[in-house]
Amino acid sequence: METFFSFFKSHLKSLCSSLELHDFIFLVGQKLTGLSKVALMTKECVLNESQKLLFSRYCKELSENRPIQYVLGETDFCELKIKVDERALIPRVETSELVDFVLDSAVKGAKILDIGTGSGCIAIALAKKILNSSVTAYDISEEALLLAAENAHLNNVEVFFRQVDILNGADSNEDFDVIVSNPPYIKLSEREEMCSNVLDYEPHLALFVPNNDPLIFYRAIIDFAKKHLLPTGSLFFEINRAFSQEIKEMLNEKGFSKVEIRKDMFGNDRMIRACF
Ligand SMILES: C[S@@+](CC[C@H](N)C(=O)[O-])C[C@H]1O[C@@H](n2cnc3c(N)ncnc32)[C@H](O)[C@@H]1O
């Protein structure tokens, strides 16, 4: 008897690395059949015609190096399902750690702003987890905002989405308890070290900053926060591990006296919390 597990393994092993194979089998298997991991490992593989068709589409797209999250159209983030496609960055596990960092101190009823919301993952997770919070989210990309709005709807939360260019004199008539951002922070010169499936499929608008001004978003967001963060509020950033000290200095120079850097699960400086 051929189990679902062995069927998916034999077809997927040439389409991903050996490190990814286990995850791919269960991600594809669960999406396609709705079965539990145990059932995939023990039940005989029987696929109907539409499942076979879908599976051959998945295999074709994986062979073209399309990220599995885009192929399946969704990813898990902070225990939520987030719809993903080429309109926005795939949420990363480090970013779920940023959400946890915010949750460590955020209080009931907080007014929250997420800058550069992409798929909406941070804003939606915070809206879901902080009771009575009011969450606003900015992005420059209209298509990312449409995806984010779909995700808010799918996850049954209210988020106020606004198309805002944070680099061009963004202003607000509101003040916030929490301003959080995972802005673009990869220098163009780092492209060579990146995987082709990221470069070929994920929006470059979400990834890159100029080599000669890699902190451009941090400067703009800190200036915005100086005007729109409440005196007892906190500013949270995800950061490029190479720039933790520079961003800390920039925050200190711009009047944030308490700055805490936190490492991600891989041991890299990845998050900052700053207060006045
Ligand atoms: C690194 S992605 C983060 C997406 C999402 N928050 C996440 O953590 O997965 C950065 C986001 O900033 C947005 N962005 C780029 N330039 C911007 C600008 N000038 N103003 C506002 N948002 C911008 C991009 O469209 C992208 O969605």
The ligand as an ORCA input file, in Angstrom:
! r2SCAN-3c Opt
* xyz 0 1
  C       9.537     44.095      4.581
  S       7.926     44.363      3.943
  C       6.976     44.001      5.400
  C       5.630     43.445      5.107
  C       4.902     42.910      6.351
  N       4.742     43.931      7.356
  C       5.667     41.739      6.946
  O       6.274     41.914      8.004
  O       5.669     40.652      6.350
  C       7.889     46.141      3.824
  C       6.591     46.759      3.337
  O       6.807     48.182      3.236
  C       6.096     48.675      2.108
  N       6.713     49.938      1.663
  C       7.767     50.102      0.825
  N       8.013     51.407      0.646
  C       7.088     52.094      1.376
  C       6.823     53.473      1.595
  N       7.579     54.430      1.014
  N       5.791     53.832      2.401
  C       5.021     52.860      2.988
  N       5.228     51.533      2.824
  C       6.253     51.146      2.031
  C       6.195     47.557      1.086
  O       5.177     47.656      0.114
  C       6.106     46.315      1.986
  O       4.775     45.864      2.066
*
